[in-house]
Amino acid sequence: MKGIILVGGEGTRLRPLTCNTPKPMVPVLNRPFLEHMIEHLSSHGIDDIILTLCYLPDHIQSHFGDGSKFGVKLTYIVEESPLGTAGAVKNIEDMLDDPIFVFNGDIFTELDLTEMLSLHYKRGAKVTIALTPVNDPTIYGLVETDRDGRVRRFIEKPSWDAVTTNMINAGSYILEREVLEYIPPSSYFTFERGLFPGLLKMGEAVYGYPSNTYWIDIGTPERYMKLHHDLMLGGAFREGVRDKLNIHPTAEINGPVALGKDCVIGPGVLIMGPTVIGDGCRIEEGSVIEGAILWRNVHIGNRVVLKNCIIADNTIAGDGCGIDDGSIIGENVIIGNGNKLARGIRVWPEKRLEAETISF
């Protein structure tokens, strides 16, 4: 079957991590996020996949190629300017047959796509929208359905007294090709605010597919980190073989910890999970790392303390640094000796922080 993954966005909420890296390529457990998505789609027989690109498309194309090494066929469509979720699908209408699977490219989910398709056919739906429950429905657009699952209305960011359901649009859809007729060509147009409400007004059969399976939007650093912690603490994570590692015998590693290849862990280092350390990282003597995510080729000096932070590729943290909860460090940053970066600090790529620049 054929699927479309919408991966054209700039990922502005994830900056500085996405300044030089498109959101689908940010690593999750040391693999690009998009690899996890493709693997899930393939497990449900969706092995002919179209990627709609706009921001930094070469990063994605060079990594995945034709998709053969990932067991799928990949086709790339590069938009000159963003077309929106529905406009991107309309743009490739002549490449599509029924049914059309469409996925937002920043959603990690274990959704049962096989069952979702079965119900789509059984109901004779023109559109099926995956739904997921949330604790605070006032910050989302709600999808209200009747007892048979047919969508009655969409409620955008309601106040608590207007909340009738905790189910929201989960960013995975099945469409019949005929509904693409309602999308204007060569225009910015979305499913959420354009096509789906329009179909309801015309009385078309739009259904919800509610699911309590794991679901998270990785669009913010907080949720990106939460995904890692959830995966590593959820019971299914396996550390695997630690390949080409140099770990000093006095270092202590308390899992769950994902270590990439070619890492060097120095004497007296303490690493506490859930922590991810990417390929080629070097952790010097006496440093303490807890709940952090390190990308590739990060150099951590002596007696550095990292806690629940994210550090992108090729960054150097000098001796005696401290990087606290929720801090996000971009690529190719140099942090001078003794700096203490407080909770929630974000540092853009290519910055050099001297000792007197940021100290708390």
Phi, psi and omega in degrees: 000161183254140177225156178240128174247124183271106187232033185268350186289159182274349179063042186297328181289342179268358181296145015272004183294334184254016177297320181240002183229124177295147185308318181295347182258001176296140186285140171235115187053044175068020172229145177305139181309319183296332176300318179296319179297311182298320178299318180293316179298316181298326180294343177252021174082008177266094188239008174240100194241132175255128177253121177266117189246156172210309185267123178048054185295330183299327180300320182283314183297320182291329180282316188266337182055223181277000177089354188297325181286351175253008175078019180223170171255126181246137174237136183248132174238116182259119179274136178291327174216153183300137182249359184081168185298315181281322179299326178294324179285318176303325182298336181242027184307320185288354179262000193247148172230166176287146347276161180249116172270133178229136183226133168292136189276017178231024182248125171259121182209155174252030183305137178279091184290332179294314178293322179300318179293321179300316179291326177303313179291317183300323183274350185066037185283147169274328177218137170238128183248123175292137181238147178223145179279148177227157181285323181241092183286352184286348181258007181234175168267121183275154176238110182266129181236162173272183185294341177268000178093358180284136183288129178265317180195164174249135181237113185272116175044065184284158168287164184299327181285350178256001182286125179244351181201159174253016182268130179238164175297122185265004173080018175231132188224153166239127183237147164273142188302331184297335182288345178293344177298336183271002180260124179294138181288151173054037182224156173283121186206139183243156172293315193292318185253347183248288188294308188295312176299326178295320178295323177299317181298330179273000177079016180288158184278096177249123184240156172257150174237091182286143180210139176263011180292166183300136182208134174204140174267122185271022189290349178236156178302325180296317180284329175299315177293320180300321178302313179301312182296320178297315182295321185280334181261358186279356176100338183269346184290134175234130185291330178073190182279127178277106191269130172054050182252150175238096184248120181295142183298340179269356177287148181237125181237114180249111188290177003282134180224130175257117180249127175284179181279160176061032177269151175238122180245116189279180182294142176070009179287140175240121178240122181242132181281168000281121183224143177238128178235120187280177182302141171074014180281152178230122181244117186273178191304133171076007181282153181235127182232127180222121174065024185261161173238114177251129175282213187270147170056039176271133180249115180254122184286194180285140173056037175272144177240121178241133179219119174048048179237170179235129182232121184276180189306144165063027179267148179241127174248114185291171182306138173076011179287157172225128180235118194264179185312132172077003178283142183235122182245124181287188184282149172058038177263142174243120180252118184294163181304137171083359179293144175238111181264118187285174182306128172082006178293138173241131181239122182286160181302157173065028179260151174238116182256109177280169186301327182271358187282306179228107181218133183231000000 
